[in-house]
Amino acid sequence: MCKKKWLALFITASFVSSFILPKASAETAFQAEKFPMKEMQVQVMPEFDYPEDWESKDVPSLLVGQYGTITNKSGQDYDGKIEISVPANDKGFEAALVAEFPEENKPEVQRPFDVDKEKGIISWKPAKPIKNNEAYKFVIEYYTKTIDVKDKKSFTYQLINKADIDLLDVVFYAPMNAKEIQLEPKAPNNSKNEYGEELYYYQYKNVKAGENMNYTFTYKKDGTESTMEAINKAQPPNDENHTGVNGTATDQVLNGGKDNSKRPLIGVGGASIIGIAIIIAGLFVYLGLKGNPKSSHTAAKGSKHIKQQPKKPTEKRDNKVANAEEKKELRKKLLTGKIDQEMYEEEMKKLI
């Protein structure tokens, strides 16, 4: 009788543990060292744009975006949350966007997220488990009110790094019409985009966990006009390969495609990085950097060619308009990282 009782208890315990153990495994805490970064690109943009609920433009905004590609080196599939360090306790910290790139050749998709101010992290759960040795691409974006305003404006930026990074790009965008720009440590590379905005960039390889990056940026600028407002007013290059900047950065994203119904809607407060097309061009077209985690080498879809009767003048004119639109679409895809420079040039040749 006693043996039967113990056998029954053993079977019951085994049955219960079969439910408990998988759940415990699924909720394993995120360990940054087991998810090294293949690539990370950081974009630091003072006075670039303002969220809708920003208290006043007399308080300049600092916008930071991070594109990352992590690899699951945990030895098993991971179904938990991703955690990325952010300055959550900085003055005015406001997380604006978390999105993932779940498939090659597919648009980014937003994910719900949490901010833990005590730990200084932003966390979210990917839509699908990350398989062992599989790469996962993401973007986060946040604002702070950490620009100190005196005779000159200045701020410090620190990249807190808890994982190894194979390739790291850090890009600073000086505000439009800024003067007396100083950056410490001195940037080894700089250039201007087509609107005259100064770009400063650093590249690092094999950055080790705990090797944090620190920068101090100082500049002088009159007024409160943001870079996006200044670019919207500027006359774009008179070139059919360039498009004007109409509306906000968000408007550029949402109006960029011919079929926006299939594109995930990105809120006004969370699309500055993804809609940064017009100024990112000055850097990545110039440098041909390969460190952008968003690059997907996607070819733009061309119009279908069907044998027809000779076209009437109206049809030719319509065709020319459609051709120009396709060139604009290609340009946008290049500037937003959907295709690289080589793919852009190949597709442009087909439309000439």
Disulfide bonds with the S-S distance in Angstrom:
none
